Amino acid sequence: MSLDSVTQSVDEAVSGFFEPIAKWLGEVVFYTVPVGGTDLPLIVAWLVVAGLVFTGWFGLVQLRRFKLAVDVVRGKYDEKGSTGEVNHFQALTAAVSGTVGLGNIAGVAVAVSIGGPGATFWMILCGLLGMATKFVEVTLGVKYREVHPDGTVSGGPMHYLPKGLAERFGKNGKVLGKVLAVLASFLILFFGLFGGNLFQVNQSYAQLVSVTGGEDGALGSSAGALFFGILIAALVGIVLLGGIRSIANVTSRLVPAMAGIYVAACLIVIVVNITAVPDAVTSIVEGAFNPEGVAGGVLGALIIGFKRAAFSNEAGLGSAPIAHSAVKTKHPASEGLVALLEPFIDTVVVCTMTALAIVIANPASWGEARAGEDIGGVTITSDAFETVLPWFPYVLTVAVLLFAVSTVLTWGYYGLKSWTYLFGRSRASEVTYKVVYTVFAVAGSLLTLQTLIDMADAFLFTLAVINIIGLYLLAPVVKRELGSFLEFVRARNADPNAGNGDDDDQEPVKTTV
């Protein structure tokens, strides 16, 4: 029996068993209600409302503290003797690598095809709101992280939900937090294996095959797929063995590289078509409020834009705090401020650049997609760049590979922290997880398992319901942590040597609510 027939049989068997479950779960998690002639997914509304609430609660923190966030990333407020494994910049790039990916390339193209250029406007707005949510969850992730005897750090919703709720609400809060923590760990682990690993490898392999001669090319055979999967698995396995320090070292180079390549290509398309920029911007703004030609009218453009942004930057899902928790800092809110840059980079910059390039280039495939043709998102984006850069499919392939590898690495770390929370931190436990995760990377080039990936998406956004409930209940803690950090900033600005003296090795004063 050939490898192709074996993988096809596995695909069909898995899909046949899990498809009814995935369908039911998707209908529940992504339940929609008719609003203004279009369907509104309640999970998207849940994420957007959280962004609005936290934006108001923390006084437009994403705008008022943006410069401070950049200064923290630059290391201006670093302190000697801070607990943690990585610096602010490495923590940011590790987390960004888990959000910036194929969705920024393909998902945005689909958004502007269904919702028109106006979807871009609402996508940007949702990204700005998500910055506040990300600030809250990451601050909590750092405050309630667990520092192990070997110096490694564990954080995320599986830690701040039980600890934070117990601190605020006593015994009942502890029980509720423990239940939510176990659920959060399972949901993150499942998505990490299928959505953060298998799907990324599968899609990057597909793009590589398309530019190397298709199915008749060097990598088009099952042997080529197996070789690619083993190569990616080997790279991922080696980096995972080094822990967050190793992952951060890789992502701190990969993320700027992949973002630089992609944004540079976007800028080339924009500069070459510079005279079309005013009209493109006008079409984006007018399209946000003009119902003509947009599925579902104004609300349709708004929902499509919000949906794309919410699904892309993962604000409120509880995944990013896992990476950010490893940062070296004594002030949890300092990393919360760093984290609010994440949706800005992912959505406001990268997603917007993609949308603007498509609108300006106006490739034929985009017009066909808006007319109802089934055109892949990657194809539309590639065609847009190809109008200026005939060789762009090769550049896109490099970008996709970088996006995929960095995402696989980051979700490997997220999954590891969930696994060890559920099954313990023994060496045997960690090695077991890394072997399983590596095998999934190999399978990613051979299998599609789309049904399981659909389930993983549903699980990930179920996490948003659990996580945001906790964020609301623990928001007062974040308020106090922000005030504490701002006091430190004022002291440091008054005396640049403040906070770096002999007293730095002392633990910061813990606040309670």
N, C-alpha and C positions, 0 to 999 in steps of 0.2 A: 504494500500500500504506500503510495507516494505521500510526501510531506504535505502537499497541497490538499489531498483528499482527507488526511487526518485533521488538519487545521479547520477545514470546512465542516467536517463532521462535528468537531468540538464546538465551533461557532453555532451551528444549528441546534445542537443539543442544549447548550447553555441558554440560548435565546428562547427556545421552546419552553424551557422550564421556568425561566425568570420573567418572560415577557408579560404574563398576566399580573405578576407582582409589581413590575416596573410601571405598567400602565395605571394600575390602581393608585400606586404611590404618587405618580406624577399628577394624577387628577386631584389628589388631596392636597399635595404641597403647592402645586401651581394652580390652585383653584381660581377661576376668574369670575368676575361679576360684570354684567353689561353696564357700561357707563358711557353716555353720550355717543352711542352708536358703535362702540368698540369694546373689547374685553380688557378688563383691568386685573392682572394677577395680584391677589391680595398679598403675596409675599413681597412683591415689589413695593406696594404701598406701605407695608410694615417697615421696610428698610428706609424708605424715603421719609416717613413720619419720624423715625428715630433720628435721622439727620437733622430734620427741622427742630425737634425738641432739644437736641444737644447743642445745636447752633445757638438757639435762644438762651438755653441754660448757662452756657459758658461765654455769652456775650461776643458772638462772632469770633471765636478763638482762632479759626482758620485764616481769618484776614488780619486781625489785630496782632497775632503772635507769629505771623509767617516769617518775618525777618529773624525773630528770635529762634525759630526752628532751624533756619539755615545756619545761624551762628552756632547752635548746639552741634549740628552735623559737622561743622568745621572744627569743632573741638575747643571753642572759645571758653566753654564753661566746664571742661573736664576737671576732675578732682583726683589727686593721688590717692591710691589705696582703695579705689572703688571696687566693689564686688562685681564679678561678671566675667565673661569670656571674650567678648568682642567689643570694638569701639562703636560709636554711634553710626558712622558711615557704613561699616560692615553689616550692622544689624539692619539698617535701612535697605541696603542692596540685597541682602538675603531675603527679606520680606517682599521687596518689589519683584524679585525674580519669580516669586510664586504667583503674582498677579498679572504681570506683563507677559503676554503670550499670544497664542494663536487667536484668542478672542479680539485682541487689538487689531489684528490684520483682517481676519475673516468676519468676525462678529460685527464690526463697525460697518463694513460694506453691506451686510445684510440689513443693518439698522437704517442706513440712508436709502436703501432700496425700498423697504417697506414703508418707512415713515417720511421719506423725502429728506431734502437737505435740512429742514427744520428740526429733525430729530437730533442733529448735532448740538443745537442750542440747549435743548433739555438735557442732553447727555452731559454737557459741561456743568449745568446747574446741579445735577444730581451728584457729579463728582465733587463739587464744592461742598455740598451738604455732607457727603460721605467722609470728608476730612474731619468733621467734628466727631462723628461716631468712632472713627479710627483712633482719634486722640483719647477718647474715654476708655475704650477696651484695652489699648496698649498700656495706658497708665496703670490700670488695674492688673494687667499681666505682670508688670515689673514689681508693683507693690507686693503682690501675694505670691511671687515666684518662690521656688524652693531651691536653695543652694546646697548641693550635696558635699559630703566630706572631701571628695576628690577635686572640688572646685568647679565642677560642671553645674549647669543651671537648668531647671525645668520650669516652664511656665505655660500659661494659656488658660482657657476656660475651665479645664479640669482641675486647676489649682485655685483660681480666684473666685470661682463660684462657691465651692464648699467653704473656703477660708473666709471670704468676704461676707457671705450670708450668715455664717456662724458668728462672726464678729459683731454683726449688726443686729441679728435677731435671735441669738442664743441657740438652744437645743433644736427648736423647730427649723431654724434656718440651716443648721448643720445637716439635718436629715435631708431637707430639700436640696441643699447644695450638693450633697454626696450623690443623690440620684441624678441630678442634672449633669454632674461631672462625668459619671459613667456613661451616660447617653452621649455627651459631647465627645468623649474619647472614642467611642465606637463609630460615631458618624465621621469624625475626622480620619480615622484609620481606614474606613471603607473608601472614602473619596480619595485618599492618598494613593491607595493601591490601584484604583481603576481610573479615576479622573486625572489625578496628578501624575500618574506613572504610565499606565497602559495606553491611554488616549494620546498623551503627548508623543510617546515613541511612535505610535501608529501613524499619526498625522505627519510627523517629521519624515518618516520613512516614505510615506506616499508622495510628499513634495520632492524628496530626493530622487525617487524613481521617475517622476514626471520630467525632470531635467536631465536624466541620464539615459534617454531612449525609451522610456515607458516600460511596458512588460517585456519587450524584446531587448531591453538594454542590459547592461552588466549587472544591475541590482534587481532586475525585474523578476527573477526566479525565486523559488522558495529558498534555495541555497543562499542567494543574495540577501533575502530577508533575515535568514538565520544569522548570517555574518554580521549584518547591521545590528541586530538585536543583541548579540553577544558583545559586540564592541561597545555599545552604549551601556550595557549592563556592567561590563568591566570598569568603565570609567566611573559610573555611578557608585559601584561597590567600593572602589578604591577611595573615593572622596568621602563616602558615608562612614568608612572606618575611622576617618580622622575627626568625626564629630562636627559640631557647629563651627569650630575654628577653621577646619579644613573647608567646609562648605562656604563659610564667609570669605575665606581667601579666594576661592574660585569665583563666587558670585560678585565679589567686589571688583573683579576684572571683567567677568562676562557681561554683567548688567550694563555698565557704561559702554562696553563695546557694542552690544547688540542694540542698545538705544541709540548710540551714536550713528551706527550704520543705517538704521531705519529712518531716524529723523533727518539725517543728511540726504537720503534719497527723497524724502518728502519735500525738503527745502529746494532741491534741484527742480522737482516738478513745479513747485510754486514759483520759483524765480524765473524759470523758462516761460511760464505763463503769467508773469507778473501783471500784465494788463487785465487779466481775467479775475484777479483777486477781488477788486471792489464788487463786481457782480456776484461773485461766489459768496462773499460775506453777506451781501444784501439778500441773496436767495436763502441763506441759512437763517437770518433774522426774520425775514418775511415769512419763510416757510414754517417757522415756529408758531406763527399766529394766523397764517392764512390757510384755511381748510382746503383750498382748491388743489386737487390732484394728490391729496394725502389721504391714505387709508385711515378712516375714522376721524377725519378732520383734525382740528387743533389738538384735541385730547389724544388722538391716535399718534401724532408726532411726539407728544409729551410722553406717553406710555412707552413707546418704542425707545426713545432716548433714555428715559429713566431705567428701563429694563436692561439695556445694553451696559449702562454705567454701573448699575448695581451688581450685575453678574460679573463685571470685569474687575472692579477694584476690591471686591470682597469685604467692604466696610460693614461691620456688624456681624460678620460670620464667625469671629473668634479664632480664625486661623493665624493671622499675622502676629498676635501677641505671643505666640509660641517662639517665633524667631526673635522678636524684639526683647523678650524677657532675658536673653543672654547678654544684654548690653552691660558695659561697665558704667555704673552710675549709682549715686546715693540718693538721687531724686527721681522717683518714678515718673513724675510729670514731664521731666526733661525728655524722656524717650517717647512719651505720648505726643509731645510737640513734634519730635522728629517723624513720628509715624503719620502725622497729618499731611506730610509731604507726599506720602505714598499715593493716595487717590489723585493728587494733583499731577504727579508724574504719569501715572497710569491712564487716567481718564482725560484730565484737562489738557495734557500735552500730547501723549502718544495717540490716544483715540481721536482727538480733534485733528491732529496732523493727518491721520489716515483719511478722515472724512473730508477735510479740506482738499487734499490731493485728488480724491475721487471726484468731488464736485467741480474742481477746476479742470481736470483732464477730461471729464465727461466721456468715458469710454463707451463704445457701442454696447458692451455687455451690461453696463449699468442701466442703460436705457431699456434693454431687453428685460432685465430683472424687474425694473419698475413697471413694465408692461405685463408682468405676470409670469415671465419665463423662469424656469428653474435653473438659475445660474449660481454656482458656488461662490461664496464670499471671497475666498482666496483668489479665484479667477478674476473677479472684478477688480480687486486691489492690484493684482499683478498687471492686468490690462491697463489700468490707470498709469502706472509707472512706466509701462512699456511704450506709451505714447511719446515719452521723452528719452527713456533709457531702454533701448532694444534688448540689452543684456540683463535687464533687471530680474528676470526669473531666477538667475543664478545668485544674485545678491539676496533675493527673497529667500532662497533656499538656505543660505548661510544664516540669515536672520532667524528663520524658523528653527534651524538646528540649535542655535544659541538659546532661543526662547525655550525650546523643548528641554534641553539639557538642564538649564538653570531651574526650570519649573520642577522637573523630576527630582533634582537634588533637594530643593526646598521642601517639597511635599514628602520626600523621604525622611527628612528631619522631623516634620510635623507628625508623620505617622509613627516614627520611633518614640516620640514623647507620649503619644496616645497609647502605644503598645506597652511601654514600660509602666505607665500609670495603671493599666489594666492587669498586666501579667508580671510586674516586678522588674527591678533594674539589674538582675543577675546577668553575668556575662553570657550564659547560655541563652537567656531570654533575648538579649540584644542581638546575638549572632543569628538566632532563629529568624528574627524579624528581617535582618539585613539580607539573609539568604532568600527569604520569601519575596522581598521587595525586588531583589536582583532578578529572580526568575520571572517576575511580572514584567520587568523591562524587556527581557528576551521575548516573552509572549506578545508584547506590544507590536512587534514588527510582523508577527505571524498571524495574530488573531485581531478581530475587531471588537467582539463582545459588546456591541453597541447597547444592548439591553442593560447590561450591568453598568455601563457608563451613564445611561439615563437614570438608573437607580442611584448612582453615586451623586449625580446632580441634585436629585430630590433630597437625598440625605444631607448634603452640604447646606441646602437652604432650610432644611428642618432645624439645623444647628442655629440658624439666625433667630428663630423663634425662641429657642432656649437661651441663647446668649444675650439677646437684647432685653429680655425680662430681667436678667441679672444686672445688665448695665443700668437700667432704670433704678433698680433697688440700691445700687452701689454708687450712683452718681454723686451723692454728698461726699463720699470718700475722695473722689477725684477732685472735687471742688477744693477740698482742704489741701490736697497734694499740690495742686496748681498754685495756690496761695503760698505754700511753703517754698516752692521752687522760685517763684517770682521774688520773694524776700531774699533768697540766696543770690539771685541775679543782681538785684539792687546793691547788695553788699559787695559782690565781686566787681561790679562796675565802679563802685566807690573806692575799692582797694583791690587791684588786680591780684594781689597775693593772698587775699582772703580765701580760706578753704583749702589751702595747700600747705598748711603748717603741720606741726607735730600732732595736732588734734585730729587730723584727717583720718587716722586709723580707727577712730571711734565710730561706733554705729550711729546713724542719724536718729534723731528722736522720732519715735513712732507715734503716729496720731491715731486716735480712735474716734468713733462716731457715737 
